[in-house]
Structures are given as C-alpha cells and as structure tokens.
Amino acid sequence: MSVTQSDDATAVFDLLSDETRAETVRQLAAASGGLRFSTLRRRVGARDSGRFNYHLGRLRGRLVEKRDARYVLTERGRHVAATLDGIGSETQRS
C-alpha cells in the first residue's frame, strides 16, 4: 500500500469513527436509488437537522454525493459500506 493509499484509508477511517457518519453510510447502502435528506436523517436517528447536515457534509465528495435531491453512495462509498458490512458480520460471530 502506498503512502497516498494509506493516507486515504486513514481519512476514511477517521470519517467513519463517528457513529452518525457510519450509520449514514449503512443506510445509504441499504437504500436503492438514494434517500432524501429528511428520510436519511430519520433513518439514521439524528434529531438535530443542523448537526446531521454537518456530518453529511463531511461525507460528501468522498463517500456520498447528491443526485437529483437524493443522497447516494459514491463508488468508494459502496466499497466502504461493503467493508462495514463485513466487519459487522465478523463482530456478530465473535
């Protein structure tokens, strides 16, 4: 793994260290066609709209993008979601 790849992996790990952001990625992975802001916020369980917008903004561009008023995972976001799913499966077996 190159230094750039290592830095990128560290940045993604830092993004997902917050449960709101990790759950946002999980919810978008489970939704085909993406989700509108209010639906995504409700599914994530975020009560404060402004705070959720902050967390969503941290994900945008790297793992999440907005298309036609809906938020969807980027290709990298889909890979990360699959990894999260795999980690969750391993944790449940332990």
C-alpha positions as CSV (number, residue, x, y, z in Angstrom):
1,M,0.0,0.0,0.0
2,S,1.4,3.4,-1.0
3,V,1.6,6.4,1.3
4,T,-1.2,8.0,-0.6
5,Q,-3.4,4.9,-0.2
6,S,-2.5,4.7,3.5
7,D,-3.4,8.4,4.0
8,D,-6.7,7.9,2.1
9,A,-7.6,4.8,4.2
10,T,-6.8,6.8,7.4
11,A,-9.0,9.7,6.2
12,V,-11.9,7.3,5.6
13,F,-11.4,5.6,8.9
14,D,-11.5,9.0,10.6
15,L,-14.7,9.8,8.8
16,L,-16.3,6.6,10.0
17,S,-15.2,6.9,13.6
18,D,-18.3,8.9,14.2
19,E,-21.4,6.7,14.5
20,T,-23.7,9.2,12.7
21,R,-21.5,9.1,9.7
22,A,-21.0,5.3,9.8
23,E,-24.8,4.8,10.1
24,T,-25.4,7.3,7.2
25,V,-23.2,5.1,5.0
26,R,-25.0,1.9,6.2
27,Q,-28.5,3.5,5.5
28,L,-27.5,4.7,2.0
29,A,-26.1,1.2,1.2
30,A,-29.4,-0.3,2.2
31,A,-31.5,2.1,0.1
32,S,-31.6,1.6,-3.7
33,G,-31.9,4.9,-5.5
34,G,-30.7,7.0,-2.6
35,L,-32.6,8.9,0.0
36,R,-33.8,12.5,0.5
37,F,-32.2,14.4,3.4
38,S,-35.2,14.2,5.7
39,T,-35.7,10.4,5.1
40,L,-32.0,9.8,5.6
41,R,-31.9,11.8,8.8
42,R,-34.9,9.9,10.2
43,R,-33.4,6.5,9.3
44,V,-30.1,7.5,10.9
45,G,-31.9,8.6,14.0
46,A,-30.4,12.1,14.0
47,R,-32.7,14.5,15.8
48,D,-30.8,17.8,15.1
49,S,-31.1,18.7,11.4
50,G,-28.1,21.1,11.5
51,R,-25.8,18.6,13.2
52,F,-26.8,15.9,10.8
53,N,-26.2,18.3,7.9
54,Y,-22.7,18.8,9.3
55,H,-22.0,15.1,9.3
56,L,-23.4,14.5,5.9
57,G,-21.2,17.4,4.6
58,R,-18.2,15.6,5.9
59,L,-19.1,12.5,3.9
60,R,-19.9,14.4,0.7
61,G,-17.4,14.3,-2.1
62,R,-15.6,11.3,-0.7
63,L,-18.3,8.7,0.2
64,V,-21.6,10.4,-0.6
65,E,-22.9,12.6,-3.4
66,K,-26.1,14.3,-4.1
67,R,-28.1,13.4,-7.3
68,D,-31.5,14.8,-8.1
69,A,-32.3,15.8,-4.5
70,R,-31.2,12.4,-3.2
71,Y,-28.1,11.3,-1.4
72,V,-26.3,8.2,-2.8
73,L,-23.0,6.5,-2.1
74,T,-20.1,7.1,-4.5
75,E,-18.2,4.1,-5.8
76,R,-15.8,4.4,-2.9
77,G,-18.7,4.7,-0.5
78,R,-20.2,1.4,-1.8
79,H,-16.8,-0.3,-1.2
80,V,-16.6,1.2,2.3
81,A,-20.2,0.1,3.0
82,A,-19.4,-3.5,2.0
83,T,-16.4,-3.4,4.3
84,L,-18.5,-2.1,7.1
85,D,-21.0,-4.9,6.5
86,G,-18.2,-7.4,6.6
87,I,-16.8,-6.0,9.8
88,G,-20.3,-6.1,11.3
89,S,-20.8,-9.7,10.3
90,E,-17.4,-10.7,11.9
91,T,-18.3,-8.8,15.1
92,Q,-21.6,-10.6,15.4
93,R,-20.0,-14.0,15.0
94,S,-17.4,-13.4,17.8
